[in-house]
Amino acid sequence: MARVTWHRAREAALVLALGHGAGGGVEARDLQALARALPAQGVSVALVEQPWRVAGKKVAPAPKTLDAGWRGVWPALAEPGLPLIAGGRSAGARVACRTAVGLGAAAVLALSFPLHPPGRPERSRAEELLGSGVPTLVVQGGKDPFGRPEEFPPGPYDIVEVPYADHGFAVPKRADLGQEQATEIITDAVAMWVTSLGTLG
């Protein structure tokens, strides 16, 4: 069973469900930052821990198993009458893209979408992103070895770059941008995008 941690808005206009990556859990800095920032904007955030992680396993299972775990928890994320946005970081972003249409997601938030394995641009996963079928926002580190923003193909999605940031949105100390500023880019971009969807008013 998946585990859901809720960060509820007092008067929610929508729900954002966020899954984690293959190498970490819901404690990731971007997931935690959104869970702190968005409830004040009228967005309830549900952090979803995949069943394999809840069970204490160290290695993520195959994509079909990840998708099944996400589908299984989806009914528990729905709030009556509220739009539900699917999202996640890295492998969680891929899951959200692959399952969005089938689950009736209102939109997809893809954090650190792993466009390709590091050093293997020929193994592109762009089809998953391009096939989400709903409004999609990609938030990507400028130095992400899994795909820098300029590597992404044109498509029906928006993309926001976090300068200097790696796959975990960490920025080097010598960068012109501090870690707190980098995190604010993520939360501000997501808040603006959610508003642009028309679900908050």
C-alpha atoms as an extended CHARMM CRD file, in Angstrom:
* protein
*
       201  EXT
         1         1  MET       CA              0.0000000000        0.0000000000        0.0000000000  PROA      1               0.0000000000
         2         2  ALA       CA              1.0970000000        3.5330000000       -0.7600000000  PROA      2               0.0000000000
         3         3  ARG       CA              1.3530000000        6.0720000000        2.0610000000  PROA      3               0.0000000000
         4         4  VAL       CA             -0.1200000000        9.5690000000        1.6730000000  PROA      4               0.0000000000
         5         5  THR       CA              0.9510000000       12.5890000000        3.7230000000  PROA      5               0.0000000000
         6         6  TRP       CA             -1.4840000000       15.4890000000        3.4140000000  PROA      6               0.0000000000
         7         7  HSD       CA             -0.6710000000       19.1960000000        3.5660000000  PROA      7               0.0000000000
         8         8  ARG       CA             -4.1490000000       20.6590000000        3.3040000000  PROA      8               0.0000000000
         9         9  ALA       CA             -5.2410000000       24.1400000000        2.3240000000  PROA      9               0.0000000000
        10        10  ARG       CA             -7.8310000000       25.7430000000        4.5810000000  PROA      10              0.0000000000
        11        11  GLU       CA            -10.0850000000       26.3830000000        1.5830000000  PROA      11              0.0000000000
        12        12  ALA       CA             -8.7420000000       24.2040000000       -1.2000000000  PROA      12              0.0000000000
        13        13  ALA       CA             -9.4790000000       24.9190000000       -4.8480000000  PROA      13              0.0000000000
        14        14  LEU       CA             -7.5670000000       21.8710000000       -6.0900000000  PROA      14              0.0000000000
        15        15  VAL       CA             -5.3590000000       18.9750000000       -5.0470000000  PROA      15              0.0000000000
        16        16  LEU       CA             -1.7800000000       18.3920000000       -6.2040000000  PROA      16              0.0000000000
        17        17  ALA       CA             -0.5730000000       14.8050000000       -5.7730000000  PROA      17              0.0000000000
        18        18  LEU       CA              3.2070000000       14.3930000000       -5.8510000000  PROA      18              0.0000000000
        19        19  GLY       CA              5.1500000000       11.1680000000       -6.1990000000  PROA      19              0.0000000000
        20        20  HSD       CA              8.8640000000       10.7280000000       -5.4690000000  PROA      20              0.0000000000
        21        21  GLY       CA             11.7800000000        9.5060000000       -7.5450000000  PROA      21              0.0000000000
        22        22  ALA       CA             13.4760000000        6.1240000000       -7.7620000000  PROA      22              0.0000000000
        23        23  GLY       CA             16.3980000000        7.1590000000       -5.5780000000  PROA      23              0.0000000000
        24        24  GLY       CA             14.6160000000        8.9330000000       -2.7400000000  PROA      24              0.0000000000
        25        25  GLY       CA             11.3460000000        9.5680000000       -0.9860000000  PROA      25              0.0000000000
        26        26  VAL       CA              8.9420000000       12.3870000000       -0.2360000000  PROA      26              0.0000000000
        27        27  GLU       CA             11.6150000000       14.1530000000        1.8220000000  PROA      27              0.0000000000
        28        28  ALA       CA             13.0800000000       15.5850000000       -1.4260000000  PROA      28              0.0000000000
        29        29  ARG       CA             13.6430000000       19.3440000000       -1.1740000000  PROA      29              0.0000000000
        30        30  ASP       CA             11.3000000000       20.2680000000       -4.0380000000  PROA      30              0.0000000000
        31        31  LEU       CA              8.4270000000       18.1200000000       -2.7910000000  PROA      31              0.0000000000
        32        32  GLN       CA              8.7690000000       19.4720000000        0.7320000000  PROA      32              0.0000000000
        33        33  ALA       CA              8.9970000000       23.0730000000       -0.4770000000  PROA      33              0.0000000000
        34        34  LEU       CA              5.7960000000       22.7390000000       -2.4850000000  PROA      34              0.0000000000
        35        35  ALA       CA              4.0310000000       21.0770000000        0.4400000000  PROA      35              0.0000000000
        36        36  ARG       CA              4.9660000000       24.0740000000        2.6100000000  PROA      36              0.0000000000
        37        37  ALA       CA              4.2020000000       26.8200000000        0.0880000000  PROA      37              0.0000000000
        38        38  LEU       CA              1.0890000000       25.7920000000       -1.8270000000  PROA      38              0.0000000000
        39        39  PRO       CA             -1.5790000000       25.3050000000        0.8720000000  PROA      39              0.0000000000
        40        40  ALA       CA             -1.5400000000       29.0750000000        1.4420000000  PROA      40              0.0000000000
        41        41  GLN       CA             -2.3490000000       29.4290000000       -2.2680000000  PROA      41              0.0000000000
        42        42  GLY       CA             -5.4590000000       27.2650000000       -1.9960000000  PROA      42              0.0000000000
        43        43  VAL       CA             -3.7690000000       24.0380000000       -3.0850000000  PROA      43              0.0000000000
        44        44  SER       CA             -3.8870000000       20.9100000000       -0.9280000000  PROA      44              0.0000000000
        45        45  VAL       CA             -0.7130000000       18.8710000000       -1.4670000000  PROA      45              0.0000000000
        46        46  ALA       CA             -0.6650000000       15.0810000000       -1.1050000000  PROA      46              0.0000000000
        47        47  LEU       CA              2.8170000000       13.5460000000       -0.9130000000  PROA      47              0.0000000000
        48        48  VAL       CA              2.5690000000        9.9540000000       -2.1010000000  PROA      48              0.0000000000
        49        49  GLU       CA              5.0910000000        7.3380000000       -1.0140000000  PROA      49              0.0000000000
        50        50  GLN       CA              5.0950000000        4.3990000000       -3.3960000000  PROA      50              0.0000000000
        51        51  PRO       CA              4.4070000000        0.9050000000       -1.9550000000  PROA      51              0.0000000000
        52        52  TRP       CA              7.9670000000       -0.3010000000       -2.5850000000  PROA      52              0.0000000000
        53        53  ARG       CA              9.3430000000        2.5630000000       -0.5260000000  PROA      53              0.0000000000
        54        54  VAL       CA              6.8120000000        2.0190000000        2.2880000000  PROA      54              0.0000000000
        55        55  ALA       CA              7.9100000000       -1.6360000000        2.3640000000  PROA      55              0.0000000000
        56        56  GLY       CA             11.5110000000       -0.5640000000        2.9730000000  PROA      56              0.0000000000
        57        57  LYS       CA             12.9000000000       -1.7130000000       -0.3600000000  PROA      57              0.0000000000
        58        58  LYS       CA             15.9120000000        0.1320000000       -1.7650000000  PROA      58              0.0000000000
        59        59  VAL       CA             15.3430000000       -0.3290000000       -5.4900000000  PROA      59              0.0000000000
        60        60  ALA       CA             12.3290000000        0.8950000000       -7.4370000000  PROA      60              0.0000000000
        61        61  PRO       CA             10.3670000000       -1.7290000000       -9.3840000000  PROA      61              0.0000000000
        62        62  ALA       CA              9.5380000000       -1.7030000000      -13.1000000000  PROA      62              0.0000000000
        63        63  PRO       CA              7.5020000000        1.1750000000      -14.5840000000  PROA      63              0.0000000000
        64        64  LYS       CA              4.3250000000       -0.9380000000      -14.8250000000  PROA      64              0.0000000000
        65        65  THR       CA              4.5080000000       -1.6440000000      -11.0880000000  PROA      65              0.0000000000
        66        66  LEU       CA              5.0690000000        2.0300000000      -10.3100000000  PROA      66              0.0000000000
        67        67  ASP       CA              2.0750000000        2.9550000000      -12.4510000000  PROA      67              0.0000000000
        68        68  ALA       CA             -0.0650000000        0.3500000000      -10.6920000000  PROA      68              0.0000000000
        69        69  GLY       CA              0.8870000000        1.7310000000       -7.2760000000  PROA      69              0.0000000000
        70        70  TRP       CA             -0.0270000000        5.2590000000       -8.4100000000  PROA      70              0.0000000000
        71        71  ARG       CA             -3.3480000000        4.1450000000       -9.8710000000  PROA      71              0.0000000000
        72        72  GLY       CA             -4.1640000000        2.2840000000       -6.6840000000  PROA      72              0.0000000000
        73        73  VAL       CA             -3.8180000000        5.3550000000       -4.4600000000  PROA      73              0.0000000000
        74        74  TRP       CA             -5.5200000000        7.7770000000       -6.8660000000  PROA      74              0.0000000000
        75        75  PRO       CA             -9.0940000000        7.3430000000       -5.5230000000  PROA      75              0.0000000000
        76        76  ALA       CA             -7.8780000000        8.2660000000       -2.0310000000  PROA      76              0.0000000000
        77        77  LEU       CA             -6.4790000000       11.5490000000       -3.3780000000  PROA      77              0.0000000000
        78        78  ALA       CA             -9.7180000000       12.8270000000       -4.8880000000  PROA      78              0.0000000000
        79        79  GLU       CA            -11.5280000000       15.5110000000       -2.9380000000  PROA      79              0.0000000000
        80        80  PRO       CA            -15.1860000000       15.9050000000       -3.9190000000  PROA      80              0.0000000000
        81        81  GLY       CA            -15.5440000000       18.4300000000       -6.7220000000  PROA      81              0.0000000000
        82        82  LEU       CA            -11.8890000000       19.4860000000       -6.7900000000  PROA      82              0.0000000000
        83        83  PRO       CA             -9.5580000000       19.1660000000       -9.8030000000  PROA      83              0.0000000000
        84        84  LEU       CA             -6.6880000000       16.7630000000       -9.1490000000  PROA      84              0.0000000000
        85        85  ILE       CA             -3.2520000000       17.4590000000      -10.6500000000  PROA      85              0.0000000000
        86        86  ALA       CA             -0.8230000000       14.5550000000      -10.9920000000  PROA      86              0.0000000000
        87        87  GLY       CA              2.8170000000       15.3100000000      -10.3240000000  PROA      87              0.0000000000
        88        88  GLY       CA              6.1160000000       14.0030000000       -9.1460000000  PROA      88              0.0000000000
        89        89  ARG       CA              9.8450000000       14.2490000000       -9.4140000000  PROA      89              0.0000000000
        90        90  SER       CA             12.0470000000       12.1600000000      -11.7110000000  PROA      90              0.0000000000
        91        91  ALA       CA             10.5340000000        8.6440000000      -11.9230000000  PROA      91              0.0000000000
        92        92  GLY       CA              7.4190000000       10.0580000000      -10.2580000000  PROA      92              0.0000000000
        93        93  ALA       CA              7.1030000000       12.6000000000      -13.0700000000  PROA      93              0.0000000000
        94        94  ARG       CA              7.2270000000        9.7820000000      -15.6160000000  PROA      94              0.0000000000
        95        95  VAL       CA              4.4710000000        7.9330000000      -13.7570000000  PROA      95              0.0000000000
        96        96  ALA       CA              2.3130000000       11.0700000000      -13.7170000000  PROA      96              0.0000000000
        97        97  CYS       CA              2.7690000000       11.5800000000      -17.4680000000  PROA      97              0.0000000000
        98        98  ARG       CA              2.0420000000        7.9530000000      -18.3530000000  PROA      98              0.0000000000
        99        99  THR       CA             -1.1420000000        7.7060000000      -16.2990000000  PROA      99              0.0000000000
       100       100  ALA       CA             -2.6480000000       11.2180000000      -16.4980000000  PROA      100             0.0000000000
       101       101  VAL       CA             -5.2630000000       10.6620000000      -19.1790000000  PROA      101             0.0000000000
       102       102  GLY       CA             -6.3970000000        7.2830000000      -17.8710000000  PROA      102             0.0000000000
       103       103  LEU       CA             -6.8750000000        8.6680000000      -14.3620000000  PROA      103             0.0000000000
       104       104  GLY       CA             -8.5750000000       11.8750000000      -15.4510000000  PROA      104             0.0000000000
       105       105  ALA       CA             -5.8750000000       14.1780000000      -14.0690000000  PROA      105             0.0000000000
       106       106  ALA       CA             -6.5190000000       17.8730000000      -14.6920000000  PROA      106             0.0000000000
       107       107  ALA       CA             -2.8290000000       18.5350000000      -15.4330000000  PROA      107             0.0000000000
       108       108  VAL       CA              0.6970000000       17.2050000000      -14.8170000000  PROA      108             0.0000000000
       109       109  LEU       CA              3.5920000000       18.7290000000      -12.8900000000  PROA      109             0.0000000000
       110       110  ALA       CA              6.9110000000       17.1420000000      -13.9060000000  PROA      110             0.0000000000
       111       111  LEU       CA              9.7950000000       17.9980000000      -11.5870000000  PROA      111             0.0000000000
       112       112  SER       CA             13.2680000000       16.9950000000      -12.8300000000  PROA      112             0.0000000000
       113       113  PHE       CA             11.8180000000       14.9280000000      -15.6690000000  PROA      113             0.0000000000
       114       114  PRO       CA             14.4980000000       12.3250000000      -16.5410000000  PROA      114             0.0000000000
       115       115  LEU       CA             14.5830000000       12.9140000000      -20.2900000000  PROA      115             0.0000000000
       116       116  HSD       CA             17.3580000000       10.3320000000      -20.6820000000  PROA      116             0.0000000000
       117       117  PRO       CA             19.8450000000        8.4150000000      -18.5310000000  PROA      117             0.0000000000
       118       118  PRO       CA             22.9790000000       10.4940000000      -17.8270000000  PROA      118             0.0000000000
       119       119  GLY       CA             25.2910000000       10.4460000000      -20.8230000000  PROA      119             0.0000000000
       120       120  ARG       CA             22.7630000000        8.5440000000      -22.9540000000  PROA      120             0.0000000000
       121       121  PRO       CA             20.7420000000       11.1790000000      -24.8500000000  PROA      121             0.0000000000
       122       122  GLU       CA             19.8580000000        8.5970000000      -27.5000000000  PROA      122             0.0000000000
       123       123  ARG       CA             17.6740000000        6.8200000000      -24.9280000000  PROA      123             0.0000000000
       124       124  SER       CA             15.0840000000        9.5760000000      -24.8600000000  PROA      124             0.0000000000
       125       125  ARG       CA             11.8990000000        9.3510000000      -22.8090000000  PROA      125             0.0000000000
       126       126  ALA       CA             10.3790000000       12.3980000000      -24.5100000000  PROA      126             0.0000000000
       127       127  GLU       CA              7.3940000000       10.3600000000      -25.7400000000  PROA      127             0.0000000000
       128       128  GLU       CA              6.1430000000        9.9570000000      -22.1740000000  PROA      128             0.0000000000
       129       129  LEU       CA              6.2150000000       13.7140000000      -21.6310000000  PROA      129             0.0000000000
       130       130  LEU       CA              4.7700000000       14.5540000000      -25.0320000000  PROA      130             0.0000000000
       131       131  GLY       CA              2.0190000000       11.9840000000      -24.4870000000  PROA      131             0.0000000000
       132       132  SER       CA              0.7300000000       13.2860000000      -21.1440000000  PROA      132             0.0000000000
       133       133  GLY       CA             -2.4050000000       14.5430000000      -22.9160000000  PROA      133             0.0000000000
       134       134  VAL       CA             -3.1120000000       17.3080000000      -20.3770000000  PROA      134             0.0000000000
       135       135  PRO       CA             -1.5960000000       20.7300000000      -19.5630000000  PROA      135             0.0000000000
       136       136  THR       CA              1.9270000000       20.0100000000      -18.3330000000  PROA      136             0.0000000000
       137       137  LEU       CA              4.6210000000       22.0190000000      -16.5600000000  PROA      137             0.0000000000
       138       138  VAL       CA              8.2310000000       20.8350000000      -16.4700000000  PROA      138             0.0000000000
       139       139  VAL       CA             10.5500000000       22.3370000000      -13.8530000000  PROA      139             0.0000000000
       140       140  GLN       CA             14.1310000000       21.3920000000      -14.7140000000  PROA      140             0.0000000000
       141       141  GLY       CA             17.5800000000       22.1250000000      -13.3240000000  PROA      141             0.0000000000
       142       142  GLY       CA             19.8710000000       23.9550000000      -15.7190000000  PROA      142             0.0000000000
       143       143  LYS       CA             22.6360000000       21.4000000000      -15.0800000000  PROA      143             0.0000000000
       144       144  ASP       CA             20.4930000000       18.2600000000      -14.7650000000  PROA      144             0.0000000000
       145       145  PRO       CA             22.5000000000       15.3170000000      -16.1820000000  PROA      145             0.0000000000
       146       146  PHE       CA             19.1950000000       13.5490000000      -16.9200000000  PROA      146             0.0000000000
       147       147  GLY       CA             18.3070000000       16.3180000000      -19.3780000000  PROA      147             0.0000000000
       148       148  ARG       CA             19.0720000000       20.0310000000      -19.4490000000  PROA      148             0.0000000000
       149       149  PRO       CA             16.2200000000       22.3580000000      -20.4610000000  PROA      149             0.0000000000
       150       150  GLU       CA             17.7220000000       23.0410000000      -23.8970000000  PROA      150             0.0000000000
       151       151  GLU       CA             17.6760000000       19.3100000000      -24.6690000000  PROA      151             0.0000000000
       152       152  PHE       CA             13.8950000000       19.0790000000      -24.4150000000  PROA      152             0.0000000000
       153       153  PRO       CA             12.0200000000       18.8860000000      -27.7270000000  PROA      153             0.0000000000
       154       154  PRO       CA              9.3030000000       21.4000000000      -28.6010000000  PROA      154             0.0000000000
       155       155  GLY       CA              5.9530000000       20.2430000000      -27.3310000000  PROA      155             0.0000000000
       156       156  PRO       CA              2.6190000000       21.1390000000      -25.7830000000  PROA      156             0.0000000000
       157       157  TYR       CA              4.0610000000       21.8420000000      -22.3470000000  PROA      157             0.0000000000
       158       158  ASP       CA              5.6630000000       24.7000000000      -20.4200000000  PROA      158             0.0000000000
       159       159  ILE       CA              9.1870000000       24.4530000000      -19.0690000000  PROA      159             0.0000000000
       160       160  VAL       CA             10.8410000000       26.4780000000      -16.3060000000  PROA      160             0.0000000000
       161       161  GLU       CA             14.5900000000       26.3610000000      -15.7320000000  PROA      161             0.0000000000
       162       162  VAL       CA             16.2000000000       26.5030000000      -12.3050000000  PROA      162             0.0000000000
       163       163  PRO       CA             19.6470000000       27.9140000000      -13.1780000000  PROA      163             0.0000000000
       164       164  TYR       CA             22.7280000000       25.9420000000      -12.0730000000  PROA      164             0.0000000000
       165       165  ALA       CA             20.5830000000       23.2620000000      -10.4030000000  PROA      165             0.0000000000
       166       166  ASP       CA             21.2400000000       19.5210000000      -10.6690000000  PROA      166             0.0000000000
       167       167  HSD       CA             18.7190000000       16.6580000000      -10.7170000000  PROA      167             0.0000000000
       168       168  GLY       CA             17.8540000000       17.2360000000       -7.0500000000  PROA      168             0.0000000000
       169       169  PHE       CA             17.6640000000       21.0330000000       -7.5880000000  PROA      169             0.0000000000
       170       170  ALA       CA             20.8390000000       21.5350000000       -5.5610000000  PROA      170             0.0000000000
       171       171  VAL       CA             22.9240000000       24.5100000000       -6.6950000000  PROA      171             0.0000000000
       172       172  PRO       CA             26.6890000000       24.8070000000       -6.1530000000  PROA      172             0.0000000000
       173       173  LYS       CA             27.8840000000       27.2810000000       -3.5140000000  PROA      173             0.0000000000
       174       174  ARG       CA             29.7780000000       29.2640000000       -6.1570000000  PROA      174             0.0000000000
       175       175  ALA       CA             26.6210000000       29.8420000000       -8.2260000000  PROA      175             0.0000000000
       176       176  ASP       CA             25.0770000000       33.2890000000       -8.6160000000  PROA      176             0.0000000000
       177       177  LEU       CA             21.9340000000       31.7860000000       -7.1310000000  PROA      177             0.0000000000
       178       178  GLY       CA             21.4870000000       30.6130000000       -3.5380000000  PROA      178             0.0000000000
       179       179  GLN       CA             19.6870000000       27.4010000000       -2.5860000000  PROA      179             0.0000000000
       180       180  GLU       CA             16.7820000000       29.3050000000       -1.0820000000  PROA      180             0.0000000000
       181       181  GLN       CA             16.3850000000       31.3600000000       -4.2740000000  PROA      181             0.0000000000
       182       182  ALA       CA             16.4790000000       28.2020000000       -6.3840000000  PROA      182             0.0000000000
       183       183  THR       CA             13.7150000000       26.6780000000       -4.2750000000  PROA      183             0.0000000000
       184       184  GLU       CA             11.6540000000       29.8520000000       -4.5930000000  PROA      184             0.0000000000
       185       185  ILE       CA             11.8870000000       29.6160000000       -8.3830000000  PROA      185             0.0000000000
       186       186  ILE       CA             10.2310000000       26.1960000000       -8.1370000000  PROA      186             0.0000000000
       187       187  THR       CA              7.4450000000       27.1850000000       -5.7560000000  PROA      187             0.0000000000
       188       188  ASP       CA              6.7260000000       30.5010000000       -7.5200000000  PROA      188             0.0000000000
       189       189  ALA       CA              6.6290000000       28.8620000000      -10.9540000000  PROA      189             0.0000000000
       190       190  VAL       CA              4.2420000000       26.1450000000       -9.7930000000  PROA      190             0.0000000000
       191       191  ALA       CA              1.9550000000       28.6320000000       -8.0250000000  PROA      191             0.0000000000
       192       192  MET       CA              1.8010000000       30.8410000000      -11.1420000000  PROA      192             0.0000000000
       193       193  TRP       CA              1.1520000000       27.8550000000      -13.3980000000  PROA      193             0.0000000000
       194       194  VAL       CA             -1.6440000000       26.5300000000      -11.2190000000  PROA      194             0.0000000000
       195       195  THR       CA             -3.2870000000       29.9670000000      -11.2950000000  PROA      195             0.0000000000
       196       196  SER       CA             -2.9180000000       30.1090000000      -15.0880000000  PROA      196             0.0000000000
       197       197  LEU       CA             -4.9000000000       26.8640000000      -15.3660000000  PROA      197             0.0000000000
       198       198  GLY       CA             -7.9330000000       28.7630000000      -14.1440000000  PROA      198             0.0000000000
       199       199  THR       CA             -8.5690000000       26.3960000000      -11.2450000000  PROA      199             0.0000000000
       200       200  LEU       CA             -8.0390000000       29.0340000000       -8.5820000000  PROA      200             0.0000000000
       201       201  GLY       CA            -10.5830000000       31.5110000000       -9.7060000000  PROA      201             0.0000000000
